[in-house]
Amino acid sequence: MMKRLLTTVCTLMFVMAIHALTTDVAPDQTGMTLSAQEWDKNVVMGWNLGNSLESSGGETGWGNPKTTQEMIKFVKSQGFNGIRIPVRWTEQLSDETNMVVKTAWLNRVKEIVDWCLAEDMYVIINIHHEAWLDRNPFNSKKTENNKKLAALWKCIATFFRDYDQRLAFAGTNETIATVNGQENWNKPEAEWQAVQNSYNQTFVNAVRATGGKNYYRHLVVQTYACNGYYGLDGGFIVPTDVVEGRMSVEFHCYDPYEYAGSGSYYYWGKKYKDMGKSVPSSDESTLSSYFIRIFSTWWKKGLGVVLGEYGASTHYKTDDKQTQMENQQYYYKCMVGEARKFGFAAFAWDNNGFGSGKEKFGIFRRSSSGMTVGNEYSLKGICEGAGVEYQEPENPGGGDTPAEGTVFWEGDAKMDWGNGLQLSVPASEFEAMGKDVRLILQYTLDYTDYNMIQFFYGDWGTNPSFIINGTEYSKEYIPSDVHSVGNGESCSSTITFGESVYKILAQKGMAIQGHGIRLNKVLLSNGTSGIQTVVVSPQFTDRYYSIDGRRVVQPAKGIYIQNGRKVIIK
């Protein structure tokens, strides 16, 4: 007993010693009560002070006026209660060897932060546009950059250590590789994501080590390129932390880029397709599925989520400008509404750019004489979306629950357009099932670039429209978006058709092809079959699915779906 007591005492003394050695001052939890998720949900409307403190050559280097307290007051008066302040630091160093920032620059950032807090706003400051860091996610730079990053964050965090919980720190911005002089925004090499992971861990360690309120401060870490899809693909690793529930994952969303960024489309969303407008295939359901997947992957694990930047560059053709501006308002409404629904803190990107074209993200018109509303449509959309309340999804992700039906095809075949499985369902199968026919696909995602399932009528001439979970699609769909599942995960889609489409299917049949999919089973149902409940013993050669539609390889005790039946394993 004495030996055990001595061992326990020694262990506690060792932990205390390590604790004392690794924090500059003692941790101080006074007033630091908010979790990351609570912090994020509290941000009703967030705004970016873009192209200011992160500009090359100083605050006014990219043409914007110096920020004033009146500007911050104006932003608050328009309904915003959160501000993200991008900051470039290393142009303002007094000691490059030890990454010490000039006191004047620290005080300037402090001044703006203080103005925001005086308006009772939530604030994020970050490291932004540091080419030495965010364009070099290479092993050859890893050791050097982590050393510099740790020193820089120690300087910043120590300066702001006594600030209350409304101030959060974000470790990096959009880290991407520059290869042969070209920025690579595509899916990262494993090395690049791994180095970004190391930057995130260094940031967390450096801030926590300063102690005080920073020990409990809300910290924000980033996926490669701040692209949520890249983080969801499995390369992103959540940093370890000394406290629980004080970390958020940041992503940016200018999706689809051909609408929100490049401007090759002038309209977005099913609502505008119904008006006869040309819209990209990525729409409201794509956005919702994307956010559900993020919610399921990070939020459900206790992490917060920060949508650090979003927006749609203003672009229009003068013959229909009014409708296009109303469409921009609708896009902002949907973006903010989805973020609010899931609890994400969303910050609109505003660079004070106006007109029509690329990089026209202005919302408020900043000038040396003050601030006015420059784009009432974007602002209205944000306000409308902000009215959505947080609501935890009942069934986040996983696709439809596999249903009962007649097995038409079963196996394990890769779909890869003409190089893989192309399946034909004859017209007689649809005719036999009647107009309420359901086509049920069970499959596993298996892709390195993208995944898609595509339908043709049986003559391979034209494409039918179809419905999944109440949403209508035409020609094709992306399972990972529609069902919020990741590569390597199994899923089930139940597909129905309008009466006019059914009549053609009953005459021509259907052809199915795709890419990045391993098809496992195809069933046809007339929509009237119920789900049978039976008690079984698990047979691991069978396919079991959880109630939310995910395949379970070795089911334990519980309720599952197996071969179209609801089964109870005891």
HUPE-V554393 format. One record per helix or strand. SS is the DSSP state (@ for helix, = for strand). FROM is the first residue (numbers start at 1). TO is the last residue. Records with the same first field share a line. If there is no record, write none. Layout:
SS=FROM-TO ; FROM-TO
This chain:
@=2-22 ; 36-42 ; 69-77 ; 90-92 ; 103-118 ; 131-134 ; 139-159 ; 190-209 ; 213-215 ; 228-235 ; 257-260 ; 270-273 ; 284-297 ; 299-301 ; 318-342 ; 376-386 ; 417-419 ; 427-433 ; 479-482 ; 499-508
==27-27 ; 46-48 ; 82-85 ; 93-95 ; 100-101 ; 122-126 ; 167-170 ; 177-179 ; 182-184 ; 212-212 ; 219-227 ; 247-253 ; 267-267 ; 279-279 ; 304-310 ; 345-348 ; 364-367 ; 370-373 ; 406-416 ; 423-425 ; 438-445 ; 452-457 ; 465-468 ; 471-474 ; 476-477 ; 490-496 ; 510-525 ; 532-536 ; 544-545 ; 551-552 ; 558-562 ; 565-569
